[in-house]
């Protein structure tokens, strides 16, 4: 897996933004194939105006929104997640917190703040990998799908 390759010390020191971006893409890809495609109508309905445009996959922010809605008051998403083998964990508060971390890092990479004027750092990459990969969350999430 490319995300794992870019997580190695050597590569993350060369390009610190690569590992977080590839982990986000891995989450988006797996979610698209295993959750979004078979449940497109339910998810698009739940996301409303935030739904992916036709032919597009859910981005990491949309996945976090689906997780949040499934864990709160959206009965349709709760039922849909209950049908997925690891669905309960996909709507947990821990999953939502981790997805928000992925969103935050992805946004830091994509939108360098003009005031700061600096790119995503090796230290930020280390923080990301510690919270998302090293503790095993991303593997548990992908396995739950």
C-alpha positions as a Markdown table, in Angstrom:
| # | Residue | x | y | z |
|---|---|---|---|---|
| 1 | Unk | 0.0 | 0.0 | 0.0 |
| 2 | Unk | 1.4 | 3.4 | -1.0 |
| 3 | Unk | 0.3 | 5.0 | 2.2 |
| 4 | Unk | 2.4 | 2.6 | 4.2 |
| 5 | Unk | 5.4 | 3.2 | 2.0 |
| 6 | Unk | 5.2 | 7.0 | 2.4 |
| 7 | Unk | 4.9 | 6.5 | 6.2 |
| 8 | Unk | 8.5 | 5.2 | 6.4 |
| 9 | Unk | 11.0 | 7.5 | 8.1 |
| 10 | Unk | 13.0 | 7.9 | 4.8 |
| 11 | Unk | 10.1 | 9.1 | 2.7 |
| 12 | Unk | 8.2 | 11.1 | 5.2 |
| 13 | Unk | 11.4 | 13.1 | 5.9 |
| 14 | Unk | 11.6 | 13.9 | 2.1 |
| 15 | Unk | 7.9 | 14.6 | 1.6 |
| 16 | Unk | 6.0 | 14.9 | 4.9 |
| 17 | Unk | 2.6 | 15.6 | 3.3 |
| 18 | Unk | 2.6 | 12.4 | 1.2 |
| 19 | Unk | 1.7 | 9.9 | 3.9 |
| 20 | Unk | -1.3 | 11.8 | 5.3 |
| 21 | Unk | -2.7 | 12.4 | 1.8 |
| 22 | Unk | -2.3 | 8.8 | 0.9 |
| 23 | Unk | -3.9 | 7.5 | 4.1 |
| 24 | Unk | -6.8 | 9.9 | 3.4 |
| 25 | Unk | -7.1 | 8.6 | -0.2 |
| 26 | Unk | -7.0 | 5.0 | 1.1 |
| 27 | Unk | -9.9 | 5.7 | 3.5 |
| 28 | Unk | -11.9 | 7.5 | 0.7 |
| 29 | Unk | -11.3 | 4.7 | -1.8 |
| 30 | Unk | -12.3 | 1.9 | 0.6 |
| 31 | Unk | -15.3 | 3.8 | 1.8 |
| 32 | Unk | -16.4 | 4.5 | -1.7 |
| 33 | Unk | -16.3 | 0.9 | -2.8 |
| 34 | Unk | -17.6 | -0.8 | 0.3 |
| 35 | Unk | -20.1 | 1.8 | 1.7 |
| 36 | Unk | -20.9 | 4.6 | -0.7 |
| 37 | Unk | -21.5 | 2.6 | -3.9 |
| 38 | Unk | -23.9 | 0.1 | -2.3 |
| 39 | Unk | -25.7 | 2.7 | -0.3 |
| 40 | Unk | -25.4 | 5.8 | -2.6 |
| 41 | Unk | -29.1 | 6.9 | -2.3 |
| 42 | Unk | -29.1 | 6.8 | 1.5 |
| 43 | Unk | -25.8 | 8.6 | 1.8 |
| 44 | Unk | -26.7 | 11.3 | -0.8 |
| 45 | Unk | -30.0 | 11.9 | 0.9 |
| 46 | Unk | -28.4 | 12.2 | 4.3 |
| 47 | Unk | -25.7 | 14.6 | 3.0 |
| 48 | Unk | -28.2 | 16.7 | 1.0 |
| 49 | Unk | -26.4 | 19.7 | -0.4 |
| 50 | Unk | -23.0 | 18.3 | 0.8 |
| 51 | Unk | -23.4 | 15.1 | -1.2 |
| 52 | Unk | -20.7 | 14.3 | -3.8 |
| 53 | Unk | -21.6 | 15.3 | -7.3 |
| 54 | Unk | -22.5 | 12.6 | -9.7 |
| 55 | Unk | -19.7 | 10.2 | -10.5 |
| 56 | Unk | -17.6 | 11.4 | -7.5 |
| 57 | Unk | -16.6 | 9.6 | -4.4 |
| 58 | Unk | -17.1 | 10.9 | -0.8 |
| 59 | Unk | -14.2 | 13.1 | 0.4 |
| 60 | Unk | -12.8 | 12.6 | 3.9 |
| 61 | Unk | -15.0 | 15.5 | 5.1 |
| 62 | Unk | -18.1 | 13.9 | 3.7 |
| 63 | Unk | -17.2 | 10.6 | 5.3 |
| 64 | Unk | -16.8 | 12.3 | 8.7 |
| 65 | Unk | -20.2 | 13.9 | 8.2 |
| 66 | Unk | -21.8 | 10.5 | 7.3 |
| 67 | Unk | -20.2 | 9.0 | 10.4 |
| 68 | Unk | -21.4 | 11.9 | 12.6 |
| 69 | Unk | -25.0 | 11.6 | 11.3 |
| 70 | Unk | -25.0 | 7.8 | 11.6 |
| 71 | Unk | -23.9 | 8.2 | 15.2 |
| 72 | Unk | -26.6 | 10.8 | 16.0 |
| 73 | Unk | -30.1 | 11.1 | 14.9 |
| 74 | Unk | -30.2 | 9.8 | 11.3 |
| 75 | Unk | -32.2 | 6.6 | 11.5 |
| 76 | Unk | -31.7 | 5.7 | 7.8 |
| 77 | Unk | -27.9 | 5.8 | 8.3 |
| 78 | Unk | -28.1 | 4.0 | 11.6 |
| 79 | Unk | -30.0 | 1.2 | 9.9 |
| 80 | Unk | -27.6 | 1.2 | 6.9 |
| 81 | Unk | -24.5 | 1.1 | 9.2 |
| 82 | Unk | -26.1 | -1.8 | 11.2 |
| 83 | Unk | -26.1 | -3.9 | 8.0 |
| 84 | Unk | -22.4 | -3.4 | 7.5 |
| 85 | Unk | -20.3 | -6.0 | 9.4 |
| 86 | Unk | -18.2 | -3.4 | 11.2 |
| 87 | Unk | -20.8 | -0.6 | 11.0 |
| 88 | Unk | -21.2 | 0.1 | 14.7 |
| 89 | Unk | -17.5 | 1.1 | 14.9 |
| 90 | Unk | -17.9 | 3.3 | 11.8 |
| 91 | Unk | -20.4 | 5.5 | 13.7 |
| 92 | Unk | -18.5 | 5.7 | 17.0 |
| 93 | Unk | -17.3 | 8.9 | 18.6 |
| 94 | Unk | -13.7 | 7.6 | 18.4 |
| 95 | Unk | -14.1 | 7.1 | 14.6 |
| 96 | Unk | -15.5 | 10.5 | 14.2 |
| 97 | Unk | -12.7 | 12.1 | 16.2 |
| 98 | Unk | -10.0 | 10.3 | 14.1 |
| 99 | Unk | -11.8 | 11.2 | 10.8 |
| 100 | Unk | -11.7 | 14.8 | 12.0 |
| 101 | Unk | -7.9 | 14.5 | 12.6 |
| 102 | Unk | -7.5 | 13.2 | 9.0 |
| 103 | Unk | -9.6 | 16.1 | 7.7 |
| 104 | Unk | -7.6 | 18.6 | 9.7 |
| 105 | Unk | -4.3 | 17.3 | 8.4 |
| 106 | Unk | -5.6 | 17.0 | 4.8 |
| 107 | Unk | -6.8 | 20.7 | 5.0 |
| 108 | Unk | -3.4 | 21.8 | 6.5 |
| 109 | Unk | -1.7 | 20.3 | 3.5 |
| 110 | Unk | -4.1 | 21.6 | 0.9 |
| 111 | Unk | -4.5 | 25.1 | 2.3 |
| 112 | Unk | -1.2 | 26.6 | 3.5 |
| 113 | Unk | -2.1 | 29.6 | 5.6 |
| 114 | Unk | -0.7 | 32.8 | 4.1 |
| 115 | Unk | 0.2 | 34.1 | 7.6 |
| 116 | Unk | 2.2 | 31.1 | 8.4 |
| 117 | Unk | 3.7 | 30.8 | 4.9 |
| 118 | Unk | 5.1 | 27.4 | 5.5 |
| 119 | Unk | 4.4 | 24.0 | 4.2 |
| 120 | Unk | 3.3 | 20.9 | 6.1 |
| 121 | Unk | 6.1 | 19.8 | 8.4 |
| 122 | Unk | 7.7 | 16.6 | 9.3 |
| 123 | Unk | 6.6 | 17.1 | 12.9 |
| 124 | Unk | 3.0 | 17.4 | 11.8 |
| 125 | Unk | 3.4 | 14.2 | 9.8 |
| 126 | Unk | 4.8 | 12.5 | 12.9 |
| 127 | Unk | 1.8 | 13.7 | 14.9 |
| 128 | Unk | -0.6 | 12.4 | 12.2 |
| 129 | Unk | 1.0 | 9.0 | 12.0 |
| 130 | Unk | 1.1 | 8.6 | 15.7 |
| 131 | Unk | -2.6 | 9.3 | 16.1 |
| 132 | Unk | -3.9 | 7.6 | 12.9 |
| 133 | Unk | -1.5 | 4.8 | 11.9 |
| 134 | Unk | 0.8 | 3.9 | 14.8 |
| 135 | Unk | -2.1 | 3.3 | 17.2 |
| 136 | Unk | -3.8 | 1.1 | 14.6 |
| 137 | Unk | -6.9 | 3.1 | 14.1 |
| 138 | Unk | -6.7 | 3.3 | 10.3 |
| 139 | Unk | -6.3 | -0.4 | 10.0 |
| 140 | Unk | -9.2 | -1.1 | 12.3 |
| 141 | Unk | -11.3 | 1.4 | 10.3 |
| 142 | Unk | -10.4 | -0.1 | 7.0 |
| 143 | Unk | -11.0 | -3.6 | 8.3 |
| 144 | Unk | -14.5 | -2.5 | 9.6 |
| 145 | Unk | -15.5 | -1.5 | 6.1 |
